Structures are given as structure tokens and as C-alpha cells.
Amino acid sequence: MADSDNTTPLSFVTRRRLLAATAIAIVGWERNALAGEAPVVALPYDPVLTIWREWHKVHELSGRLCDQSAQLERTLVETVGFPCATVQLPGGEDVILHSIRALHEVLGAGADAAEARAVAEAHFAVHQARWDAADERIGYSRVADAERKAGDRAEELLQALSVTPAISFAGVAAKLSAVLLESNVREGCVEFPWPQIRSAFEDVVRVGQQLFPEQSLLSEMLRPKHFPERRRSRIDTYGSTA
């Protein structure tokens, strides 16, 4: 079920602000407890908050690296182009292939295509060498590798959050915050279970304001940076060049 044009912008802004408010609240609640400023309900040590702090840091790092690697990939494509070779099909049609594997699948392994394979592989190798040299200069592969590692670590921490019981109100808020921050692709979605999760999240923030009025959550709302969904590059899509 699609959202109407009238409701999606409001949902987008509201959820972004609530996410920021919860992140501020989690940090603020912990800070008050450590400083001895006892709120209405004293905060016990909650292992969920330790996991959440690391996850939030890695999540933001992954987003920054995603932006950076996307920009570097665009630079490579614009200046060098994806490694490729053009081969002619039996019917006379030319097709552009972006990996050695695809080249072999199209031309086959028969002796009758040996010369065409050799020529195409040589052209591909030249283009690949140009790509690799440009990649080495600008550092795309290094950034993309760091992005993958940060993403993998964030997924590990999300799993840890899911199996670690929360023992404080802030811990519950942290879990909901992680769920909603990680579900960027579902912005404004009205399909189950996202309206229910957003409603529970709003309840947590509202009750948090009642339990911890000194935090002034609504007045401290910030608009966090939107990080794009992790995506596969065109290189991954076309497969290995091996």
C-alpha cells in the first residue's frame, strides 16, 4: 500500500526528528546517571547501551564511507569507464561485457571461438589495467573495503542488540532507535510492522519526557544526516574479473 503525497513528507520529518531525539536522550540519560543527577527512575548499568553506542558510531562511519566510495566510483566511471570488452555474437550483434566470466559465458570454450576470446581478453586486460591504476591513485577500493567492513560490523552489533535483554528504559529506546535508523528504505511505509514500531517509538519518547523532564527532548531535536542504503557497485553486479 503506497503512501499518499500528503502524508509522506510529514512522516519523514517526524520520524527523523524522533530518531534524533532518542539518540540525544540515550546519551543524556546516561550522562545524568554518571553525574549523579538522579532522574525519576535511577538508571542501572545496561549492556544494551554499550552495544548501541558502538553500533551508532559504526553506523555513521558506514554511511560516510558509503558516500565517499560512491563519489570515488563515479570519478572512476567518468574518467576511465568500467573495465569491459566488446564481442560480436554469432548473429552479428555487438555486446559489451564487463567481466572475464561473462566473456567466457558468451563466447563459450570451443576451439572455434579461441581467437575471439583471446582478442576480447586482451582488450579487457588493457581496460582493467587502466581502471586499476586509476583506482590505486584515488583509493576507491580501499574506501569500498572499509565500507564493507564497517557495514559487516554494524550488522554484527545489530544482532548483538537483538539477543541482549534491555534492563533500562534507555536500553529499550536504543533498540527501537537502531531498528528505525537501519530501516531508511522504509521511510513513510504504512505496511506492517512499521506503523506499529513507529508508534512504539513515539510512546518511548513521550514517556521518556515524562520520566526525564529535565532533558527537554523536543527542544533539542536535530535533523540527522541521511545516509544512503548500502548498495552493490556495478563491479559486484557484473561479477569478478577473474
C-alpha positions as CSV (number, residue, x, y, z in Angstrom):
1,M,0.0,0.0,0.0
2,A,1.6,3.3,-1.1
3,D,1.6,6.4,1.0
4,S,-0.2,9.5,-0.3
5,D,1.7,12.6,-1.2
6,N,0.1,14.4,1.7
7,T,1.3,12.1,4.4
8,T,4.8,11.0,3.4
9,P,6.6,14.4,4.0
10,L,5.2,14.7,7.5
11,S,6.1,11.1,8.3
12,F,9.6,11.7,7.0
13,V,10.2,14.8,9.1
14,T,8.5,13.4,12.2
15,R,10.5,10.2,12.2
16,R,13.8,11.9,11.6
17,R,13.2,14.3,14.5
18,L,12.2,11.5,16.8
19,L,15.2,9.4,15.9
20,A,17.5,12.4,16.7
21,A,15.6,13.0,20.0
22,T,16.1,9.4,21.1
23,A,19.8,9.5,20.4
24,I,20.1,12.7,22.4
25,A,18.0,11.2,25.2
26,I,20.1,8.0,25.4
27,V,23.3,10.0,25.8
28,G,21.7,12.4,28.1
29,W,20.1,9.8,30.4
30,E,23.5,8.0,30.7
31,R,25.3,11.3,31.4
32,N,22.9,12.3,34.2
33,A,23.2,8.9,35.8
34,L,27.0,9.1,35.7
35,A,27.0,12.6,37.1
36,G,24.8,11.7,40.0
37,E,21.8,13.7,38.8
38,A,19.3,11.1,39.6
39,P,16.2,11.1,37.4
40,V,12.8,9.9,38.5
41,V,13.9,6.3,37.8
42,A,17.6,5.6,38.5
43,L,19.4,4.0,35.6
44,P,21.2,0.7,36.2
45,Y,24.1,-0.4,34.0
46,D,22.6,-1.6,30.8
47,P,24.8,-3.7,28.4
48,V,22.4,-2.7,25.6
49,L,23.6,0.9,25.8
50,T,27.3,-0.2,25.4
51,I,26.4,-2.1,22.3
52,W,24.2,0.7,21.0
53,R,27.0,3.3,21.4
54,E,29.4,1.3,19.3
55,W,26.7,0.4,16.8
56,H,25.7,4.1,16.4
57,K,29.3,5.1,15.8
58,V,29.9,2.3,13.2
59,H,26.6,3.0,11.5
60,E,27.5,6.7,11.0
61,L,31.0,5.6,9.8
62,S,29.5,3.2,7.3
63,G,27.3,6.0,5.9
64,R,30.2,8.4,5.5
65,L,32.2,5.7,3.7
66,C,29.3,4.8,1.5
67,D,29.0,8.5,0.4
68,Q,32.8,8.6,-0.2
69,S,33.1,5.3,-2.1
70,A,30.1,6.3,-4.3
71,Q,31.8,9.5,-5.3
72,L,35.1,7.8,-6.0
73,E,33.3,5.2,-8.1
74,R,31.6,7.9,-10.1
75,T,35.0,9.5,-10.7
76,L,36.4,6.2,-12.0
77,V,33.5,5.6,-14.3
78,E,33.6,9.2,-15.7
79,T,37.4,9.2,-16.2
80,V,38.2,5.5,-17.1
81,G,34.9,3.6,-17.5
82,F,34.1,0.2,-16.2
83,P,36.5,-2.5,-17.4
84,C,34.9,-4.1,-20.5
85,A,35.4,-5.7,-23.8
86,T,33.1,-5.7,-26.9
87,V,32.5,-9.1,-28.6
88,Q,30.4,-9.9,-31.6
89,L,27.6,-12.5,-31.3
90,P,27.1,-15.2,-34.0
91,G,24.2,-13.1,-35.4
92,G,26.5,-10.1,-35.9
93,E,25.3,-8.1,-32.9
94,D,27.9,-6.4,-30.7
95,V,27.6,-6.8,-26.9
96,I,29.7,-5.1,-24.2
97,L,30.8,-7.5,-21.4
98,H,32.2,-6.3,-18.0
99,S,34.0,-9.4,-16.7
100,I,36.1,-12.3,-18.0
101,R,33.5,-14.7,-16.6
102,A,30.8,-13.1,-18.7
103,L,33.1,-13.1,-21.7
104,H,33.6,-16.8,-21.4
105,E,29.9,-17.5,-20.9
106,V,29.0,-15.6,-24.1
107,L,31.8,-16.9,-26.3
108,G,32.0,-20.4,-24.9
109,A,35.0,-22.7,-24.5
110,G,35.1,-24.2,-28.0
111,A,38.1,-24.0,-30.3
112,D,36.2,-22.1,-32.9
113,A,35.9,-19.1,-30.5
114,A,39.5,-19.2,-29.3
115,E,40.7,-16.3,-31.4
116,A,37.8,-14.1,-30.5
117,R,38.3,-15.0,-26.8
118,A,42.0,-14.1,-26.9
119,V,41.3,-10.7,-28.6
120,A,38.5,-9.9,-26.2
121,E,40.6,-10.9,-23.1
122,A,43.5,-8.7,-24.3
123,H,41.2,-5.7,-24.7
124,F,39.6,-6.4,-21.3
125,A,43.1,-6.7,-19.7
126,V,44.2,-3.3,-21.1
127,H,41.0,-1.6,-19.8
128,Q,41.3,-3.4,-16.4
129,A,44.9,-2.1,-16.1
130,R,43.7,1.4,-16.7
131,W,41.0,1.0,-14.1
132,D,43.4,-0.5,-11.5
133,A,45.9,2.3,-12.0
134,A,43.3,5.0,-11.5
135,D,41.8,3.1,-8.5
136,E,45.2,3.0,-6.9
137,R,45.6,6.7,-7.3
138,I,42.3,7.8,-5.9
139,G,41.8,5.0,-3.3
140,Y,38.3,3.7,-4.3
141,S,39.0,0.1,-3.5
142,R,40.4,1.0,-0.1
143,V,37.4,3.0,0.8
144,A,35.0,0.4,-0.5
145,D,36.7,-2.3,1.6
146,A,36.5,-0.1,4.7
147,E,32.8,0.5,3.9
148,R,32.1,-3.3,3.7
149,K,33.9,-3.9,6.9
150,A,32.0,-1.2,8.7
151,G,28.8,-2.5,7.4
152,D,29.6,-6.0,8.5
153,R,30.5,-4.8,11.9
154,A,27.2,-2.8,12.2
155,E,25.3,-5.9,11.3
156,E,27.1,-7.9,14.0
157,L,26.2,-5.3,16.5
158,L,22.6,-5.2,15.4
159,Q,22.5,-8.9,16.0
160,A,24.0,-8.4,19.4
161,L,21.3,-5.9,20.2
162,S,18.6,-8.3,19.3
163,V,19.9,-11.0,21.7
164,T,20.8,-8.8,24.6
165,P,18.0,-8.1,27.1
166,A,17.5,-4.4,27.9
167,I,17.3,-3.7,31.7
168,S,16.5,0.0,31.5
169,F,14.1,2.4,29.7
170,A,17.1,3.8,27.8
171,G,18.0,0.4,26.6
172,V,14.6,-0.2,25.1
173,A,14.8,3.2,23.4
174,A,18.2,2.3,22.0
175,K,16.9,-0.8,20.4
176,L,14.0,1.0,18.7
177,S,16.3,3.7,17.6
178,A,18.6,1.2,15.9
179,V,15.7,-0.5,14.2
180,L,14.3,2.7,12.7
181,L,17.7,4.1,11.8
182,E,18.5,0.9,10.0
183,S,15.2,0.9,8.1
184,N,15.9,4.0,5.9
185,V,14.5,2.3,2.8
186,R,11.0,2.1,4.5
187,E,10.6,5.8,5.2
188,G,6.9,6.6,5.5
189,C,5.9,3.0,4.9
190,V,2.4,2.2,6.1
191,E,2.8,-1.6,5.8
192,F,3.0,-3.8,8.9
193,P,5.1,-3.6,11.2
194,W,6.5,-0.1,10.6
195,P,3.5,1.9,11.8
196,Q,3.4,-0.1,14.9
197,I,7.2,0.2,15.5
198,R,7.0,4.0,14.9
199,S,4.1,4.2,17.3
200,A,6.0,2.3,20.0
201,F,9.0,4.5,19.4
202,E,6.9,7.7,19.8
203,D,5.5,6.2,23.0
204,V,9.0,5.6,24.3
205,V,10.0,9.2,23.6
206,R,6.8,10.6,25.1
207,V,7.1,8.5,28.3
208,G,10.8,9.4,28.4
209,Q,9.8,13.1,28.5
210,Q,7.6,12.3,31.5
211,L,10.2,10.3,33.4
212,F,13.1,12.7,32.5
213,P,11.6,16.2,32.1
214,E,15.0,17.8,32.5
215,Q,16.1,16.6,29.1
216,S,13.7,18.8,27.1
217,L,13.8,16.3,24.3
218,L,11.6,18.2,21.8
219,S,13.6,21.4,22.0
220,E,16.8,19.5,21.4
221,M,15.7,17.8,18.2
222,L,18.2,17.8,15.4
223,R,17.9,16.6,11.8
224,P,20.5,13.9,11.3
225,K,22.3,13.4,8.1
226,H,20.6,10.8,5.8
227,F,22.9,8.1,4.7
228,P,22.1,6.2,1.5
229,E,21.2,2.5,1.6
230,R,24.3,0.2,1.3
231,R,24.5,-0.7,-2.4
232,R,26.3,-3.1,-4.6
233,S,28.6,-1.5,-7.1
234,R,28.4,-2.2,-10.8
235,I,31.6,-4.2,-10.4
236,D,29.9,-6.5,-7.9
237,T,26.9,-6.7,-10.2
238,Y,28.9,-7.9,-13.2
239,G,31.0,-10.3,-11.1
240,S,34.7,-10.9,-10.6
241,T,37.2,-10.2,-13.3
242,A,38.9,-13.4,-12.6
